Amino acid sequence: MITGIPENWPNRSFSRNIQTGDLSWHVQIAGNSPVHVLLLHGTGSSAHTWGNLFTELAKNYTVIAPDLPGHGFTKNHGKKDLNLDALADKLSELREALKIEYFDHIIGHSAGATLALSYTLKNKQAKTIVGLNPSLISLPSFYHKFVAPFLNPIVTSSFFTAVLSDLLPHTKMIDSLIDSTNTKLDAEKRERYKTLFKNAHHLNGSMSFMAGTDIPGLLEQCSQIKSELTFILTEDDGWIPAPALRQVIQESFNHAKMIEIKGGHMFHEGNEKLALELIKEALHEQGGSHVHSS
């Protein structure tokens, strides 16, 4: 059991500590299937975001849900500003440390979906990639309002992030960030994000994840991906507007299946039942390049 995780943290009993190089990973693993599913959370989140999806999927698969470098309870003792390629390499090192030959399916939310694409370009390609509101367009206005001012050498210094992490949970900023996703999260789920942002390492890791994503460079390579792709878009997403995202997917992923539903950016937390149904459908029923609406 890894230490330092709150007693009521989602899926805490499945937590492990895995060391690879300068990284001390917090990874949650469940299931005993030969088919492996990798879950990748988005910027500012952690493995907790998968909640009941994690345990439900573990009934049929072996599920691996890491806290990405600098996020949650994964500690990065080396280079902090890891770009997308570097993060993909770190995931490969984690897979090797876990003695897993291959991730059959990868499910990513937001920037986690972007990382899934980057990872699969550098490794044996997954059979299926499911992107929940994938971060494949320029960062929206919330980024410039809330986050961009913090991405400079002074603000990302250990001193500043330590001060900021002390202050943030006592302000309305985290609630404002959650509200800006247009996702209805209850008080307990909101409190988990406040717990995360009390940690200066998490705050710094979140900023670095955003700063290190070269979306145009990634899209130029995505024609090489042969995985079955399903992208789930929500029409009320306050962070990644569906019309702009739809256009990018149509231009860069002509064999992908798109599913459009009602909901906000973190709909998989707000409506776990629907998210599970859509993910199961994507894992069992691949193909198609048309748009579903519900």
Phi, psi and omega in degrees: 000129177285144182268163174088002180264132179306146183301328183264015183291137183305132175060030183301327183292346180261007185284141174225158174248121181237129181259128172222111180058236181274003184252133171250099189279140163260118182230137173253129184228132178212155179100161180225029179275152173286352179264122187255133178242125178259128178251125182239116180284172181265183180302134176080001182250200177198183181300341181299335185300338184278340173046234181288342176300322181300307184287328178292316179293330181292349176290336183238347184223166163270120188250131180239120182232099179271155160279123182293159184311128180083352181256152173054238186250014171273127183256129178255109182264003181243224182296128185272325187270070180280126177277182186298317179298317180295320178296321177298320178295321179296323177296322177297319178295321178296315179302316180295320179295329178277358181059039175255126184283329194199136170267112182292319183226142176233129178241122182230144176253131174056241179294338175295327176290322176298317178296323178302318179293316179297317180299314186289340175288338185253000185223179172301126190290136177297151175296320186221138170235127177245120179251119177266112184045060185297141182276081185240014177230169180302145183298136186280187188299329181301325182298311183294328181283316189260323195250315186308321180299341182270349186269072172215163187303328181288312185291325181274008175293156182299326180295312184294315181295329176295317179293314183296320180294333175288325186275320189307313183297345181260006177248181178266007187295318182293318176298322179295320177298314179296316179300325182291345176281348185061035177246133177273108177245139180286173185300322181296317180290323176297321182297328179296322178291325176293323176298316180299316186279002168284347183262120182298327179295321179294317180298315180294318179297322180296316179296317182294323180299315179295316185291335187263019183254115177259088184294312179302319179297322179292315183298329179297334184262349193290347175294344179281347183280123181253000178299153171288123187249130172233124177246127179253121183246144176246135188289343182255013182300119180277350182256318183235093185301131184301317182300316180292320179294318179302317181297317179297316180296318180295326182279325189252345183225070188290349178257006183278152173263133177247137175236126181245129183224172173279149179140172180260189187299323181253044185302332182292339173272324182284331181219078184297324182298312180295317180300318180296318179300317181291321179293316179299319178298318181294326181283334183257335190230089187262169176095178181089146181227029182251173184256131174257145175234145175208000000 
